[in-house]
Amino acid sequence: MFPAGPPSHSLLRLPLLQLLLLVVQAVGRGLGRASPAGGPLEDVVIERYHIPRACPREVQMGDFVRYHYNGTFEDGKKFDSSYSRNHTYNTYIGQGYIIPGMDQGLQGACMGERRRITIPPHLAYGENGTGDKIPGSAVLIFNVHVIDFHNPADVVEIRTLSRPSETCNETTKLGDFVRYHYNCSLLDGTQLFTSHDYGAPQEATLGANKVIEGLDTGLQGMCVGERRQLIVPPHLAHGESGARGVPGSAVLLFEVELVSREDGLPTGYLFVWHKDPPANLFEDMDLNKDGEVPPEEFSTFIKAQVSEGKGRLMPGQDPEKTIGDMFQNQDRNQDGKITVDELKLKSDEDEERVHEEL
């Protein structure tokens, strides 16, 4: 068996000058060149036997690539395979982490492409070979399937699939509470998650760190009824470690449809009035005029404000829970009732806090 550790086409990082000298010996990223009359192979030879129809971008220097491979010698004997480990091989291109021939052979590939890369010894392990699996002066052949790739500088790619027929006067923004359906997959089509499995849209407050950064970005600026495709690089998704059900360093493909949006509330607020609050707030809450506001009176008052369109509760949460939390915040001595001295608007509390700090 091949020794444990990195796949056979990996290499201890080469000095930059040595790497550049080796790469200069190769010719571009094309089909390479073989010596005439059956002589030794001079350059990397690339055979592209499956190229996806859509190829918006090709692998280039500095990209991080995830791919599967089978490695064989010229006689067909296999010496290594990522499939046997049930895990892609992941690496940066052009930074000396892999043999120069593979560095060159992966450039120019599309996502989903399959290619055969034939590497001469001087761009692999040279005259000495390596370990007990790669003999000296061996020509290496890799059948590669590029799963996906990204660049650490990539942003979310957004493509509109359809827009609502009616006029859209408002789009989603930070702080909005949104409901949306989504399908999430890898770029090779492997389905990961879908909101349709739950029978209801997903809910989130934009900018509240409730979803991955790339999805949060992709949901902004949408109209209700709009459908989008989002391509999210791993540094804006689940990173190098991945997550439950998501491989490490995976680029994610989302199809999202915005079902609804509501204006959110400022941070720290559970309820806001659309205009100024009542001038005699405590007296209006104290329905039986006994100088105390129990939970029932408090709840009745807040619900009336909402139903009359004078104010609104924080969206996305059970109204009863929100009102209960509001009451607990005002019942400062926790005796089950609010007095006039306890009742304070959050804006007044914030102002008092500023004065205390001053």
VODRENPA-686442 format. One line per field, with one value per residue (C-alpha): x, y negated, z negated; residue number from 1. Coordinates in steps of 0.001 Angstrom, whole numbers, padded with zeros to 6 digits. Last residue first. Layout:
# residues N
u <- (X,...)
v <- (Y,...)
w <- (Z,...)
i <- (NUM,...)
END
This chain:
# residues 358
u <- (-020532,-021161,-024158,-025486,-025228,-027021,-029856,-030274,-030372,-033009,-035108,-034933,-035872,-039046,-039417,-042073,-040686,-041699,-045259,-045627,-045414,-046724,-045559,-043100,-040020,-038386,-037853,-041169,-040383,-038047,-040317,-043252,-041321,-040293,-043931,-044922,-042303,-043355,-047012,-046101,-044239,-041093,-040278,-041140,-040417,-043718,-045464,-046973,-049941,-051636,-054798,-054161,-050604,-051518,-054390,-052022,-049732,-052605,-054096,-050665,-049925,-053352,-052952,-049354,-050293,-050188,-050480,-051833,-055413,-056754,-058531,-056809,-053419,-051808,-053299,-052274,-048745,-048380,-049825,-048358,-048967,-045905,-044770,-045331,-044977,-044432,-041737,-041657,-038960,-035986,-032353,-031139,-033563,-036650,-037049,-039071,-040912,-040153,-041933,-041455,-038018,-036906,-033406,-031314,-028056,-024778,-022044,-018262,-016802,-013643,-014571,-017487,-021020,-023312,-022500,-020133,-017077,-013633,-012062,-014793,-018527,-019865,-018233,-014706,-016199,-017176,-020926,-022521,-026010,-028893,-031837,-035620,-037743,-041225,-040689,-037983,-034334,-031630,-030168,-030617,-027229,-025367,-027006,-026306,-022616,-022362,-023832,-027217,-028370,-025578,-028104,-027409,-030634,-033181,-033937,-036772,-036724,-039920,-042249,-042779,-039537,-038135,-038996,-036297,-033675,-030309,-027270,-028017,-024959,-025108,-021351,-021419,-022477,-026113,-028489,-032157,-033928,-037280,-037455,-038931,-037364,-037040,-035277,-032339,-030041,-032018,-034613,-036189,-039092,-041044,-041300,-043820,-045764,-044424,-042061,-038453,-036775,-033391,-031296,-027621,-025487,-021844,-020729,-017222,-013907,-010655,-009658,-010051,-012406,-012473,-014929,-015160,-012365,-012249,-008686,-007240,-003576,-000742,002809,005969,008544,012231,012931,010337,007192,005708,008514,009110,009995,011442,015206,015379,012719,009726,007214,008027,011401,009635,007183,003535,000462,-002745,-006065,-009013,-012502,-014172,-016785,-015619,-013464,-009733,-007290,-004647,-004786,-001930,000522,000345,000190,003449,005051,004486,002044,002197,004498,002246,001003,-002396,-003680,-004765,-007607,-007657,-011227,-012255,-013507,-009995,-009963,-011438,-008357,-006341,-002721,-000235,-002412,-000719,-001844,001464,002152,001897,-001343,-002914,-006677,-007991,-010651,-010618,-010934,-009038,-007881,-006980,-003705,-002759,-005770,-008579,-011090,-014131,-017667,-017505,-020966,-021079,-018993,-015748,-015236,-012278,-009702,-006352,-003412,000222,002868,006131,009226,008181,011160,011582,008966,010096,009304,009308,005901,004514,001912,-001826,-002277,-001397,001793,004901,006829,010459,009373,007488,010653,012583,009693,009521,013256,013118,010175,011832,009712,007044,007203,005407,001966,001480,001674,-001241,-000279,000190,-000045,002373,001103,000000)
v <- (-060989,-057260,-057931,-060474,-057915,-055318,-057751,-058374,-054636,-054153,-056981,-055445,-052096,-053596,-053407,-051949,-051123,-054360,-054131,-050638,-047333,-044100,-040528,-041263,-041052,-044188,-045607,-044608,-046563,-043979,-041143,-042823,-043182,-039525,-038502,-040708,-039015,-035568,-036253,-037689,-034496,-035675,-036472,-040137,-042419,-043968,-046832,-050179,-052465,-050254,-049830,-046086,-046703,-049299,-047082,-044141,-046289,-047398,-043937,-042462,-045091,-044686,-040912,-041103,-043327,-047152,-048906,-052278,-051033,-052715,-049622,-049916,-050966,-050931,-054293,-055838,-054507,-055975,-059433,-061153,-058064,-056983,-059169,-057774,-054278,-052968,-050347,-046929,-044392,-046743,-045810,-046406,-048566,-046760,-044935,-046008,-043004,-040779,-037928,-034862,-035577,-032690,-031274,-028927,-028354,-026887,-026312,-026247,-023645,-024299,-021491,-019300,-020279,-017727,-019032,-021895,-022666,-022893,-025059,-027657,-027186,-029966,-033308,-031812,-028812,-030712,-031310,-030973,-032453,-031884,-034207,-034162,-037267,-036921,-039685,-041931,-041369,-043905,-041690,-037918,-037320,-039119,-037031,-033926,-034815,-035624,-032341,-032681,-034085,-036640,-039468,-041267,-040141,-038783,-035222,-032811,-029681,-028959,-026152,-022465,-021444,-019444,-022386,-024407,-022427,-021031,-019280,-018227,-017095,-018952,-019153,-022744,-021599,-022053,-024326,-024782,-027757,-029169,-032579,-034484,-037798,-040078,-043240,-044578,-044969,-045515,-043736,-045555,-047986,-049423,-046268,-046628,-043453,-040676,-039367,-038809,-035674,-033920,-036832,-035916,-036688,-035638,-036083,-037522,-035889,-037203,-033846,-032358,-029523,-026030,-023236,-019513,-019184,-015550,-014416,-011404,-011673,-010101,-010046,-009438,-007809,-008796,-007156,-004873,-006174,-003682,-002914,-006507,-009085,-009081,-009583,-010706,-013359,-013364,-015275,-018067,-016469,-013075,-014002,-014612,-013331,-015073,-013537,-015867,-015929,-019315,-019925,-023459,-024478,-023807,-026459,-025574,-022029,-020706,-023427,-022807,-019104,-019315,-021492,-018895,-020068,-022592,-024952,-028022,-027964,-026438,-026044,-022583,-020207,-016495,-015257,-012639,-009078,-007838,-005322,-008021,-010190,-007625,-006443,-004149,-002586,-000466,-001566,-000863,-004617,-004929,-005671,-008318,-008502,-011926,-013888,-017659,-020648,-023726,-026873,-029527,-031482,-030901,-030195,-027691,-028737,-031024,-031208,-027661,-026603,-023734,-021533,-020137,-016356,-014699,-017459,-015885,-017752,-016853,-018268,-018872,-017076,-013446,-011263,-010099,-008150,-009459,-013055,-014495,-015196,-018721,-020225,-020293,-023815,-025367,-027132,-025227,-023621,-024410,-027699,-025703,-024007,-027251,-028902,-026083,-026201,-029965,-029646,-027023,-023896,-023066,-019405,-017681,-016395,-014144,-011017,-011934,-013355,-010986,-007248,-005154,-003565,000000)
w <- (-030971,-031349,-033576,-031083,-028260,-030363,-031079,-027351,-026640,-029333,-027902,-024418,-025933,-027321,-031088,-033366,-036808,-038567,-037208,-038607,-036752,-038245,-038847,-041664,-039445,-040895,-037408,-035911,-032732,-031195,-032298,-030551,-027286,-027447,-027879,-024947,-022784,-023973,-023202,-019807,-018804,-017047,-013415,-013535,-016517,-017489,-015771,-016675,-016112,-013551,-015640,-015966,-017160,-019801,-020952,-021348,-023503,-025795,-026246,-027031,-029683,-031245,-031481,-032738,-035718,-035502,-038870,-040002,-040403,-037269,-035911,-032478,-033745,-030300,-029292,-032622,-032179,-028684,-029305,-026226,-024107,-022090,-019179,-015700,-014281,-017793,-018298,-019971,-020866,-020538,-021206,-017643,-015698,-014442,-011131,-008140,-006817,-003835,-002116,000092,001547,003760,003422,005547,003739,005004,002432,002937,000597,-001457,-003899,-002934,-004022,-005735,-009207,-008575,-006478,-008078,-005374,-005510,-006078,-003814,-002953,-003064,-001262,001896,002397,005818,005639,008055,007620,007657,007038,005534,002991,004434,003550,002605,-000104,000005,001624,-001165,-003903,-001825,-001600,-005311,-006502,-008203,-011570,-011824,-012432,-009144,-007561,-010024,-009027,-008264,-006087,-004205,-005270,-004450,-006151,-003232,-000976,-002735,-000836,-001887,-000414,003160,005123,008452,009119,007862,004418,003487,001589,002472,000939,-000060,-001672,-004588,-005490,-008519,-007428,-009427,-006432,-003274,-001144,001772,001887,004815,006925,009742,010510,012732,010051,011185,012480,012450,011189,010982,007943,007533,003930,003704,004590,003046,001544,005035,005736,007124,007760,008411,010967,012106,012855,014607,013656,015621,014277,016331,014070,014252,010877,009381,007636,005177,002725,001689,004306,007820,008208,011828,011492,009137,011261,013731,014659,014794,017562,016592,018428,017357,018367,018030,016558,016150,013478,012778,015724,016115,017380,014810,013492,015621,014655,010909,011705,013638,010948,008212,005546,002691,004584,004549,008135,007455,003907,002818,002037,002831,002663,000140,000358,-000520,002332,004567,004041,005963,005946,007726,010406,013079,016535,018286,018519,014747,012955,010680,010268,009316,007475,007265,004956,006158,004318,006872,006713,010336,012526,012810,015445,015187,016561,017931,019011,021488,019213,020702,020711,022438,022020,022792,021258,022011,019671,021462,022727,022976,023806,027387,029295,032688,031814,028276,026788,026451,024192,024836,023579,020255,021318,022421,019568,018816,017261,014649,013451,013193,011344,008829,008193,007653,005250,003087,003300,000717,-000131,002683,003453,006468,004350,002114,-001293,-004227,-004691,-002650,000575,000000)
i <- (358,357,356,355,354,353,352,351,350,349,348,347,346,345,344,343,342,341,340,339,338,337,336,335,334,333,332,331,330,329,328,327,326,325,324,323,322,321,320,319,318,317,316,315,314,313,312,311,310,309,308,307,306,305,304,303,302,301,300,299,298,297,296,295,294,293,292,291,290,289,288,287,286,285,284,283,282,281,280,279,278,277,276,275,274,273,272,271,270,269,268,267,266,265,264,263,262,261,260,259,258,257,256,255,254,253,252,251,250,249,248,247,246,245,244,243,242,241,240,239,238,237,236,235,234,233,232,231,230,229,228,227,226,225,224,223,222,221,220,219,218,217,216,215,214,213,212,211,210,209,208,207,206,205,204,203,202,201,200,199,198,197,196,195,194,193,192,191,190,189,188,187,186,185,184,183,182,181,180,179,178,177,176,175,174,173,172,171,170,169,168,167,166,165,164,163,162,161,160,159,158,157,156,155,154,153,152,151,150,149,148,147,146,145,144,143,142,141,140,139,138,137,136,135,134,133,132,131,130,129,128,127,126,125,124,123,122,121,120,119,118,117,116,115,114,113,112,111,110,109,108,107,106,105,104,103,102,101,100,99,98,97,96,95,94,93,92,91,90,89,88,87,86,85,84,83,82,81,80,79,78,77,76,75,74,73,72,71,70,69,68,67,66,65,64,63,62,61,60,59,58,57,56,55,54,53,52,51,50,49,48,47,46,45,44,43,42,41,40,39,38,37,36,35,34,33,32,31,30,29,28,27,26,25,24,23,22,21,20,19,18,17,16,15,14,13,12,11,10,9,8,7,6,5,4,3,2,1)
END
